[in-house]
Amino acid sequence: MKRYLVILTTLILMLLSACSQKKEEGKSMEQIYSEEGVPVRQTIVEPTTFRQNLLYNAPLSGMEETTVQAMVSEVISKINAKVGDRVVKDQIIVCFPQNTPSAQYEQALTAFNSIKNTYERMKRLFNQGAISQQDLDNIETQYKVSKANLDMSDKMINVRAPISGVITSMYVNPSDKVFPGKDLFTVASTNGYKAIIMVPDTEISKVKKGARATATWLDTSINGKVTEVSLSMDNATKAFRVEVSFPGMNKKISYGVTAEISVDIFSKPNVIVVERQHIVNENGAQYVWLNQDNKAVKKEITTGLDNTITFEVTSGLNPGDVLITEGINMLTDGAKLRVIE
């Protein structure tokens, strides 16, 4: 009998639980918001700097970047680095055969070794007083000329990195036949980035050397400044060339990516700034929503300067106010709030 009573009690409890759950599920969103509060996110209003800017798109290269070209017509015998490798200045990157005809390396090496032996012998004779200073000077001149010829031949067949940095592009492969003037590889320094933007004549008067700039790629931004502004228009693009530099290295941004370049043309410090998406426009007036004692309060504001994304608020907001930034479409004046961190 006890067993049946336990089973019956369990069934009754399950039935009551199900009824309670159905009753809970039957609540409207308005009832839930009324009881638990409208879910919102918020931020504390603080004075900041309002900025007006111009936006451009441009690839980011190294602050120093050099592309090395072939000086001989020959087949590449060896490549000692790949894209992404860090290299140091004068490190050999691309090699050609020593018997490359146009380089005449073997002839230059033979001539240098011969004059080197003669020069060392003449120095010993000069120290012994067997020859004059003029005789030593003459052979020393021949030695320096021969060494310069060997160095030039060596540079033609052993192509070196002109600067320290990172290999950003490799345009050839081993066994490729190249000709003089063919691009071999590009090296970019790791001390920062550079972007070249072309500014139309309608905007160039607003861009000043030294102006603050920001480059943004995906969700990563780096800060820099305008370092050079051309005084003449480029005839091909009908725009002015402006160079923007961004010091430092960021592992999240690779050389060659196309970033959004923002150049400041005006700034006003110590003002309250609100994003356009946080402002409500009704009947020609502008409002924001504030959190006051966990209640939603609709506050009218007056705006001044804007850059289409953010607005300067000249009245209606004070430092320390709690501005609601998400969930404003569900709010009514006096609504209970549930802040989502």
C-alpha positions in Angstrom: 0.0 0.0 0.0 2.8 2.4 0.9 4.4 1.6 -2.5 1.2 2.8 -4.3 1.0 5.9 -2.2 4.6 6.8 -3.1 3.9 6.3 -6.8 0.7 8.4 -6.6 2.5 11.2 -4.7 5.3 11.3 -7.4 2.7 11.5 -10.2 0.9 14.3 -8.5 4.2 16.3 -8.0 5.1 15.7 -11.7 1.7 16.9 -12.8 1.9 20.1 -10.6 5.4 20.8 -11.9 4.3 20.4 -15.5 1.4 22.8 -14.9 3.7 25.3 -13.3 6.1 25.1 -16.3 3.3 25.6 -18.8 2.1 28.6 -16.8 5.6 30.0 -16.9 6.0 29.3 -20.6 2.7 31.1 -21.2 4.1 34.4 -19.9 4.5 37.1 -22.5 7.8 39.0 -23.0 6.2 42.0 -21.5 5.4 40.1 -18.3 9.0 38.7 -18.1 10.5 42.1 -18.7 8.2 43.6 -16.1 9.2 41.0 -13.5 12.9 40.5 -14.3 13.8 43.7 -16.1 14.7 44.6 -19.7 18.2 43.2 -20.6 20.5 46.1 -21.5 24.2 47.0 -21.6 25.5 50.3 -20.4 28.5 52.5 -20.2 29.6 55.4 -18.0 29.6 58.8 -19.7 33.1 60.4 -19.6 34.6 63.4 -21.4 36.8 62.5 -24.4 38.2 64.0 -27.6 35.8 64.4 -30.6 37.5 63.8 -33.9 36.6 64.5 -37.5 38.4 62.4 -40.0 38.8 61.3 -43.6 38.7 57.6 -44.5 40.8 55.8 -47.2 41.8 52.3 -48.1 45.5 51.4 -48.7 47.9 48.5 -48.4 50.3 48.5 -45.5 54.0 48.0 -46.4 57.1 48.2 -44.3 58.2 51.6 -43.2 61.4 50.7 -45.1 60.8 48.4 -48.1 63.2 47.4 -50.9 62.7 45.1 -53.9 65.9 43.6 -55.2 66.4 42.9 -58.9 68.6 40.5 -60.9 71.8 41.9 -62.5 72.6 38.9 -64.6 70.9 36.7 -67.2 71.2 33.2 -65.7 69.4 30.3 -64.0 69.0 30.6 -60.2 71.0 27.9 -58.4 69.8 28.4 -54.8 67.5 30.4 -52.6 68.3 30.7 -49.0 65.1 32.3 -47.5 61.4 32.2 -47.9 58.5 34.6 -47.3 58.2 35.4 -43.6 61.9 34.7 -42.8 63.7 37.4 -40.9 67.0 38.4 -42.5 69.9 40.7 -41.7 71.5 43.2 -44.0 74.0 41.6 -46.5 72.7 38.1 -45.9 72.9 36.1 -49.1 69.3 35.3 -50.3 69.6 34.3 -54.0 72.6 32.6 -55.7 73.6 32.2 -59.3 76.4 29.9 -60.6 79.9 31.1 -60.2 80.6 30.6 -63.9 77.8 33.0 -65.0 79.4 34.6 -68.1 78.1 38.2 -67.5 79.4 38.2 -63.9 82.9 37.0 -64.8 83.3 36.0 -61.2 85.9 33.3 -61.7 88.1 35.7 -63.8 87.8 38.4 -61.2 88.7 35.9 -58.4 91.7 34.7 -60.2 92.9 38.2 -60.9 92.4 39.3 -57.3 94.3 36.3 -55.8 97.2 37.0 -58.1 97.4 40.7 -57.3 96.8 40.0 -53.6 99.9 37.8 -53.5 101.9 40.4 -55.3 100.7 43.2 -53.0 101.6 41.2 -49.9 105.1 40.4 -51.3 105.7 44.1 -52.2 104.7 45.2 -48.7 107.3 42.9 -47.2 109.9 44.3 -49.7 108.9 47.8 -48.8 109.4 47.1 -45.0 112.8 45.8 -45.9 113.6 49.0 -47.8 114.0 47.1 -51.1 111.3 49.1 -53.0 110.1 52.7 -53.0 106.8 54.1 -51.6 105.7 54.9 -55.2 106.2 51.2 -56.2 104.1 50.1 -53.2 101.4 52.7 -54.0 101.1 51.5 -57.6 100.6 47.9 -56.7 98.2 48.9 -53.9 96.1 50.8 -56.4 95.9 47.7 -58.6 95.0 45.6 -55.6 92.1 47.9 -54.7 90.8 48.0 -58.2 90.9 44.2 -58.4 89.1 43.8 -55.1 86.4 46.2 -56.2 85.9 44.2 -59.4 85.7 41.0 -57.4 83.1 42.5 -55.0 81.0 43.6 -57.9 81.1 40.2 -59.5 80.3 38.6 -56.1 77.2 40.9 -55.7 75.9 39.9 -59.1 75.9 36.1 -58.3 75.3 36.3 -54.6 72.3 38.6 -54.2 72.1 40.0 -50.6 69.4 41.6 -48.5 69.9 45.4 -48.7 68.3 45.9 -45.2 67.5 43.9 -42.2 63.9 42.9 -41.9 61.4 40.3 -43.1 61.0 38.7 -46.6 57.5 39.8 -47.6 57.6 38.6 -51.3 59.7 36.0 -53.2 59.1 36.3 -57.0 61.4 33.5 -58.2 62.1 29.8 -57.5 65.3 27.7 -57.8 66.1 26.8 -61.5 64.1 29.8 -62.8 65.8 31.6 -65.7 65.9 35.4 -65.0 67.1 38.4 -66.8 68.6 41.7 -65.7 65.9 43.9 -64.0 63.7 40.9 -62.9 62.3 41.3 -59.4 63.8 38.7 -57.1 62.5 39.4 -53.6 61.2 42.2 -51.3 62.5 42.9 -47.8 60.5 45.1 -45.4 61.9 46.5 -42.1 60.2 45.5 -38.9 60.2 49.0 -37.3 56.7 49.9 -38.5 54.3 50.2 -41.4 53.7 52.7 -44.1 50.6 53.5 -46.3 50.4 55.6 -49.4 47.0 57.2 -49.8 45.8 59.3 -52.7 43.8 62.3 -51.6 41.5 64.2 -54.0 42.0 67.9 -54.6 38.7 68.6 -52.7 40.2 67.2 -49.5 44.0 67.8 -49.7 43.7 71.2 -48.0 42.4 69.4 -44.8 45.3 67.0 -44.6 48.3 68.3 -42.6 51.7 66.8 -42.0 51.8 65.4 -38.5 48.1 64.8 -38.3 47.0 61.8 -36.2 46.1 58.7 -38.2 44.8 55.2 -37.5 45.1 52.0 -39.6 42.4 49.3 -39.0 42.5 45.8 -40.4 39.8 43.4 -39.2 39.5 44.1 -35.4 43.1 45.4 -34.9 44.1 49.1 -35.1 47.5 50.8 -35.0 48.2 54.5 -34.5 50.5 56.7 -36.5 50.7 60.1 -38.3 50.9 61.8 -41.6 54.7 62.1 -42.5 54.6 63.5 -46.0 52.1 65.5 -48.1 52.8 66.0 -51.8 52.7 69.6 -53.1 51.7 68.6 -56.6 48.9 66.5 -58.0 49.8 63.1 -59.6 48.7 63.4 -63.3 47.9 59.7 -63.6 45.5 59.5 -60.5 44.5 63.2 -60.4 45.1 63.1 -56.6 47.8 64.1 -54.1 50.2 61.5 -52.7 50.2 61.4 -48.9 52.4 59.1 -46.9 51.3 57.8 -43.5 53.6 56.0 -41.1 52.8 53.7 -38.2 55.8 52.9 -35.9 56.1 49.6 -34.2 55.2 46.0 -35.1 51.9 44.2 -34.6 51.9 40.4 -35.0 48.2 40.5 -36.0 48.8 42.7 -39.0 50.9 41.3 -41.9 52.6 43.4 -44.5 50.6 43.8 -47.7 47.1 43.7 -46.2 44.7 46.5 -47.2 43.7 48.5 -44.2 41.2 51.4 -43.6 43.3 54.5 -43.0 41.6 57.2 -40.9 43.3 60.7 -40.9 42.2 63.2 -38.3 41.4 66.7 -39.8 39.9 68.2 -36.6 39.8 67.4 -32.9 38.1 69.0 -29.9 39.2 67.7 -26.5 37.2 67.3 -23.2 33.7 66.9 -24.7 31.0 64.2 -24.4 30.7 62.1 -27.5 27.9 59.6 -28.3 27.7 57.1 -31.2 24.9 57.6 -33.7 23.5 54.2 -32.9 22.8 55.2 -29.3 20.7 58.2 -30.3 17.0 58.1 -30.9 15.4 60.6 -33.2 11.7 61.4 -32.6 9.7 64.3 -34.0 12.8 66.3 -34.8 14.3 65.9 -31.3 17.2 63.7 -30.2 17.1 61.4 -27.2 19.3 58.9 -25.3 18.3 56.3 -22.7 19.9 56.5 -19.2 19.9 54.0 -16.3 18.8 55.8 -13.2 18.3 53.5 -10.1 17.8 50.6 -12.5 15.0 52.4 -14.3 15.0 53.5 -17.9 14.9 57.3 -18.3 14.5 59.0 -21.7 16.7 62.1 -21.9 16.6 64.7 -24.6 20.0 65.9 -25.8 21.4 68.6 -28.1 24.2 67.7 -30.5 26.9 69.8 -32.1 29.7 68.5 -34.3 29.5 65.1 -36.0 31.6 62.9 -38.2 28.6 60.7 -39.3 29.5 58.1 -36.8 29.8 60.0 -33.5 28.2 63.2 -32.3 29.3 65.8 -29.8 26.7 66.3 -27.1 26.4 69.9 -26.1 23.6 69.5 -23.5 21.5 66.8 -21.8 24.4 64.6 -20.7 26.9 64.9 -17.9 30.0 63.0 -16.9 29.0 60.1 -14.7 25.6 59.5 -16.3 24.9 55.8 -17.1 24.2 55.6 -20.9 22.3 52.5 -22.1 24.1 51.2 -25.3 22.2 48.0 -26.1 18.6 47.1 -25.8 17.2 50.6 -26.3 14.6 49.4 -28.8 12.8 47.5 -26.0 12.7 50.4 -23.5 9.8 52.5 -22.2 10.1 55.3 -19.8 10.4 53.9 -16.2 11.0 50.3 -17.4 12.8 48.0 -15.0 16.4 47.2 -16.2 18.5 44.1 -16.0 22.1 45.0 -16.7 24.1 42.4 -18.7 27.8 42.6 -18.0 
